[in-house]
Amino acid sequence: MKTKFTMILTLFMALIVQVTFAQQQTVSGTVSDENGLPLIGATVVISGTSSGTTTDFDGNYRINARQGE
């Protein structure tokens, strides 16, 4: 009986962890001007939050966001 309980509890905890991590995604892209040149140091902010990042030398950014942000 104790081993069944432990197995069920382990599966339940694994499910909780999966759901928690599945809600965040990494969003990436490139920021460029109207001539197609990359913008270095441009700020990318998730609307309605204080989470943000800046672009690198090639205009690329990567930020973690929750679904719907």
N, C-alpha and C positions, 0 to 999 in steps of 0.2 A: 504494500500500500504506500509506503514511504517513497519508493522509487517511482511509482506512477505520479505521485504528487510532485516530486522533484522534476520529472520530465515535463509535466504539464506547465509547471511554473517557469521552467527554462524556455519552453516554446512561447509562452505568453510574453516573457521579457524580450525575446528576440523580435517578436511582432511589434512591440512598443518601440523598440529601437529603430526598426525599419521604417515605421510610420513617421517617427520624429525626423530622421535624416532625409526622408523622401520629400519633405516639404521645402527644403532649401535646394536651390539650383545655382549653378555658376553661369553667369551671363557674361559674354565677352563680345568684343567688336573692335572696330577701328573708327576713330574720329578724324575726319579730313575736312579741308576747306572747300570752297566752290571750284577750285582748280584741281582737286584731287590730291593735294599735298597733305601729308599727315600733320596733325596738330599735336605738338609736344607740350605736355603739362596741362592739357585741358582737364577740367574737373567733370566727373560723371557722378551724379547723385541720384539715389533712388527717391522718387517723388514721395513726399510725406514722411520721410525718415531723415536721420542724420548720418546714414551710411553712404559713404562715397569713396571714390578713388580718383587717381589722376592717370593720364595716359603716359606711356613710355616714349622713347625716342622715335619709335615707328608709328605712334598714334594709337597703339593697341591698349585696351583695358580689359580687366577681368574683375568681376564683383559678385559676391554671393547675395542672392535675393530669394525671398520666399515667393511661393506661387501667388500671383495676383498683385504683386508690387510693381 
